[in-house]
Amino acid sequence: MRSHDVVVVGGGVIGCSVAFALSRMGASVVVVERDRVGAHASRAAAGMLAPITESPDEGAGFQLGLESLDLFPSLIAEIRELSGIDPRYLESGLLRVGEADEVEPLRARAARLEAHGCRWLDGQEVREREPRLAPAIEGGLWSPREGHVDGFLLTRAYAGAAARRGARFQLGTTVSGLLWDKKRVRGVRTSAGEIAAADVVLCQGAWTGLAEEWGPLHLPIQPVKGQMISLEAPQPELPCVIWGAGTYLVPRDDSLRVGATVEHAGFDVRTTAAGIAALLAGATRVMPSLADCTFREAWAGLRPGTPDDLPLIGPLPGVSGLTLAAGHYRRGVLLSPLTGLAVADWILSGKLPAGLAACDPARFQKSG
Ligand SMILES: Cc1cc2nc3c(=O)[nH]c(=O)nc-3n(C[C@H](O)[C@H](O)[C@H](O)COP(=O)(O)OP(=O)(O)OC[C@H]3O[C@@H](n4cnc5c(N)ncnc54)[C@H](O)[C@@H]3O)c2cc1C
């Protein structure tokens, strides 16, 4: 049996961020991934970094999103340098546009979010930024600090940087259970044998709930399907992320990503006619000229959903040696820097940042 300080189960953006943060702080880490690095939700993601404008209220997740966003510039510089992979992070700004009935709520939000650099742009001002907007668009909330990153390249950059710091990646290997010593987890059982470890971190994304079969664990994480499409980028390219008519448009190199549906369909990852039609309808409602773009690709991924849309980060009550870092729903790319640091702090120093109280896995544990 091989032995490591920490076994990380799952090599998506969360597992790789955790592996990077831990190995950077000197831990001996192995990531066990049944497939390839970043092959699932982290690859499917649009890569939007939008904690300020994405949700209609400024609840518990708002502050966490902001803190994680702030970590991006220095983190990207570090992992790019270590891995040689550029995750294409861009603080492009985000424009959330609206038609007549959306103007008042959006204008009110722009005023509320002024401290974060947001402001209301009227019809003329939004067209100074993007002249191809549909005539029905009457204005928009401009948020300059938000942007986007390539989720797949970010995952690979975390992995490459972690490997440079000594982390090992065991790919094509499925974890099938935990090794227990009474209420303590002391490693994992895999398709390639057992691995002993002082700590195990579960980062299996939408599949984390399946680990309930591995012991007395309550893990309320369900897959939430998202379909996306990409179009050949219109010329000139969009200047920023544009969000309207229930659809967001994220410029990415020579393509434009259009997302995303939200569907409760189990582990189904088919793309459907209805899903693609809805995305095209939203995109062309915001910008009719997109109808002329070449259609490139459609795909679907599984977001790890939780009952309150917040992730589970930290230990489970009554179980030692096991930490959760899962259930990041629509914001795993955004929250990956913060999650990695928080898990590394917890495992290496026994402390979790106070701001993460809302993500305590204990909130879902059944009493009695
Ligand atoms: C269409 C779509 C658009 C999105 N857009 C955004 C966005 O704009 N911004 C944003 O921040 N987030 C976005 N998200 C959400 C984001 O993609 C997820 O929150 C994030 O990728 C979750 O990362 P993860 O590492 O937890 O999961 P995953 O990337 O799914 O990784 C989990 C890994 O665990 C592995 N695994 C599972 N079970 C086992 C096992 N038993 N043994 C070994 N390995 C196992 C899997 O193979 C997988 O590689 C989007 C998601 C989708 C689907």
The ligand as an SDF file (V2000), in Angstrom:
LIG
                    3D

 53 58  0  0  0  0  0  0  0  0999 V2000
  -22.4540   24.3940  -18.6420 C   0  0  0  0  0  0  0  0  0  0  0  0
  -21.7380   24.8490  -17.4120 C   0  0  0  0  0  0  0  0  0  0  0  0
  -21.3260   26.1650  -17.3050 C   0  0  0  0  0  0  0  0  0  0  0  0
  -20.6410   26.5900  -16.1700 C   0  0  0  0  0  0  0  0  0  0  0  0
  -20.1840   27.8810  -16.1070 N   0  0  0  0  0  0  0  0  0  0  0  0
  -19.4600   28.2950  -15.0360 C   0  0  0  0  0  0  0  0  0  0  0  0
  -18.9380   29.5990  -14.9880 C   0  0  0  0  0  0  0  0  0  0  0  0
  -19.1250   30.3790  -15.9260 O   0  0  0  0  0  0  0  0  0  0  0  0
  -18.2220   29.9770  -13.8870 N   0  0  0  0  0  0  0  0  0  0  0  0
  -17.9950   29.1210  -12.8400 C   0  0  0  0  0  0  0  0  0  0  0  0
  -17.3380   29.5190  -11.8660 O   0  0  0  0  0  0  0  0  0  0  0  0
  -18.4840   27.8540  -12.8570 N   0  0  0  0  0  0  0  0  0  0  0  0
  -19.2210   27.4220  -13.9280 C   0  0  0  0  0  0  0  0  0  0  0  0
  -19.7360   26.1680  -13.9630 N   0  0  0  0  0  0  0  0  0  0  0  0
  -19.6230   25.3380  -12.7610 C   0  0  0  0  0  0  0  0  0  0  0  0
  -18.2590   24.6790  -12.6690 C   0  0  0  0  0  0  0  0  0  0  0  0
  -17.9520   24.0950  -13.9080 O   0  0  0  0  0  0  0  0  0  0  0  0
  -18.2860   23.6190  -11.5730 C   0  0  0  0  0  0  0  0  0  0  0  0
  -18.7640   24.1580  -10.3520 O   0  0  0  0  0  0  0  0  0  0  0  0
  -16.8660   23.0850  -11.3370 C   0  0  0  0  0  0  0  0  0  0  0  0
  -16.2690   22.6870  -12.5560 O   0  0  0  0  0  0  0  0  0  0  0  0
  -16.8960   21.9150  -10.3850 C   0  0  0  0  0  0  0  0  0  0  0  0
  -15.5910   21.4170  -10.3020 O   0  0  0  0  0  0  0  0  0  0  0  0
  -15.3100   20.0240   -9.6200 P   0  0  0  0  0  0  0  0  0  0  0  0
  -13.8490   19.8320   -9.6340 O   0  0  0  0  0  0  0  0  0  0  0  0
  -16.0490   19.9750   -8.3210 O   0  0  0  0  0  0  0  0  0  0  0  0
  -16.0800   18.9640  -10.5920 O   0  0  0  0  0  0  0  0  0  0  0  0
  -15.6050   18.2720  -11.9510 P   0  0  0  0  0  0  0  0  0  0  0  0
  -14.8970   19.2090  -12.8410 O   0  0  0  0  0  0  0  0  0  0  0  0
  -16.7920   17.5780  -12.5170 O   0  0  0  0  0  0  0  0  0  0  0  0
  -14.5340   17.2370  -11.4510 O   0  0  0  0  0  0  0  0  0  0  0  0
  -14.8780   16.1070  -10.6610 C   0  0  0  0  0  0  0  0  0  0  0  0
  -13.9060   15.0040  -11.0370 C   0  0  0  0  0  0  0  0  0  0  0  0
  -14.0690   13.9060  -10.1320 O   0  0  0  0  0  0  0  0  0  0  0  0
  -13.8440   12.7200  -10.8650 C   0  0  0  0  0  0  0  0  0  0  0  0
  -14.4380   11.6040  -10.1260 N   0  0  0  0  0  0  0  0  0  0  0  0
  -15.7380   11.4370   -9.8140 C   0  0  0  0  0  0  0  0  0  0  0  0
  -15.9120   10.3050   -9.1100 N   0  0  0  0  0  0  0  0  0  0  0  0
  -14.6730    9.7380   -8.9850 C   0  0  0  0  0  0  0  0  0  0  0  0
  -14.2000    8.5550   -8.3590 C   0  0  0  0  0  0  0  0  0  0  0  0
  -15.0230    7.7130   -7.7030 N   0  0  0  0  0  0  0  0  0  0  0  0
  -12.8730    8.2740   -8.4210 N   0  0  0  0  0  0  0  0  0  0  0  0
  -12.0140    9.1170   -9.0630 C   0  0  0  0  0  0  0  0  0  0  0  0
  -12.4220   10.2540   -9.6700 N   0  0  0  0  0  0  0  0  0  0  0  0
  -13.7360   10.5660   -9.6270 C   0  0  0  0  0  0  0  0  0  0  0  0
  -14.5150   12.9890  -12.2080 C   0  0  0  0  0  0  0  0  0  0  0  0
  -14.0040   12.1390  -13.2270 O   0  0  0  0  0  0  0  0  0  0  0  0
  -14.1810   14.4640  -12.4320 C   0  0  0  0  0  0  0  0  0  0  0  0
  -13.0230   14.6390  -13.2370 O   0  0  0  0  0  0  0  0  0  0  0  0
  -20.3940   25.6980  -15.0960 C   0  0  0  0  0  0  0  0  0  0  0  0
  -20.7920   24.3570  -15.2180 C   0  0  0  0  0  0  0  0  0  0  0  0
  -21.4480   23.9310  -16.3550 C   0  0  0  0  0  0  0  0  0  0  0  0
  -21.8460   22.4790  -16.4720 C   0  0  0  0  0  0  0  0  0  0  0  0
  1  2  1  0
  2  3  1  0
  2 52  2  0
  3  4  2  0
  4  5  1  0
  4 50  1  0
  5  6  2  0
  6  7  1  0
  6 13  1  0
  7  8  2  0
  7  9  1  0
  9 10  1  0
 10 11  2  0
 10 12  1  0
 12 13  2  0
 13 14  1  0
 14 15  1  0
 14 50  1  0
 15 16  1  0
 16 17  1  0
 16 18  1  0
 18 19  1  0
 18 20  1  0
 20 21  1  0
 20 22  1  0
 22 23  1  0
 23 24  1  0
 24 25  2  0
 24 26  1  0
 24 27  1  0
 27 28  1  0
 28 29  2  0
 28 30  1  0
 28 31  1  0
 31 32  1  0
 32 33  1  0
 33 34  1  0
 33 48  1  0
 34 35  1  0
 35 36  1  0
 35 46  1  0
 36 37  1  0
 36 45  1  0
 37 38  2  0
 38 39  1  0
 39 40  1  0
 39 45  2  0
 40 41  1  0
 40 42  2  0
 42 43  1  0
 43 44  2  0
 44 45  1  0
 46 47  1  0
 46 48  1  0
 48 49  1  0
 50 51  2  0
 51 52  1  0
 52 53  1  0
M  END
$$$$
